[in-house]
């Protein structure tokens, strides 16, 4: 059984507001819980008018109030933006509110541009180079307190919230393996190094108190519709968003469009960020999930899709859930 999870960027659609997006995210998490998905994660991005989940812990607290069983987490918190103690307190608070349901995925990218990163941190000393030390400090705050420990995360100390390493390159794979932590690879936007990173992670994994064996979760863009044609139409919102981002013009998620001239086809060309996306009706989605599992052997898949219409976004999850059941958990 390979479980499915959900990664939500809480997209702000054209004509919408962040408040509407966060309420839609809570509704999406409720649907994922109802459908049997294992986790619901939110991502930290800053100074992005199309993403409402910048204050990730606050957003997760809101989502948690509307759910009861699904695991909630960050996919992820960009640790160079924060002091580890602050993150330990935030996710320790979430664990106090929703015990046994919280995950903490951490990454070393800023999740924004350098100017915004400076506004977040006031200075850029340390940064990504300090990431391994910051991860160890964070984990120590979440672990059982030690005799004479001068600084504790309250809440957080002793919570042992599971920490995941996130990555889109070989660096994260190496660090997750060395620390014996679960690893989530961002193949939904950076697929080029996915297989190499997976191989390194599995080969170099050192069993630890956090896991006896490697656990690899792969990101996958999936847009499902009633038909292949409908799904391809819905997918054009995400394609336009990637084109706009590449042009340095990120913004709210645009409505889908009929790509009559094929101007968006480059976003799914081999090697492009969306090249591994699974887009189609129920049969196509089922076949795509089966192929993805056979080729890449993940322990878990985390699905993401920015779909303009909220009802279509929930329906896409329903089709994915049905495909999962038809495959016996893939």
Buried (B, 14 or more C-beta within 10 A) or exposed (E): EBBBBBBBBBBBBEEBEBEBBBBBBBBBBBBBBBBBBBBBBBBBBBBBEBBBBBBBBEBBBBBBEEBEEBBBBBBBBBBBBBEBBBBBBBBBBBBEBBEEBBBBBBBBBBBBEEEBBEEBBEEEEEBBEBBBEBBEBBBBBBBEBEEEEEEBBBBBBBBBBBBBBBBBBBBBBBBBBBBBBBBBBBBBBBBBBBBEBBEBBBEEBEEEEBBEEBBBBBBBBBBBBEEBEBBBBBBBBBBBBBBBBEEEEBBBBBBBEEBEEEEBEEBBEEEBBBBBBBBBBBEBBBBBBBEBBEEBEBBBBBBBBBBBBBEBBBBBBBBBBBBBEBBEEB
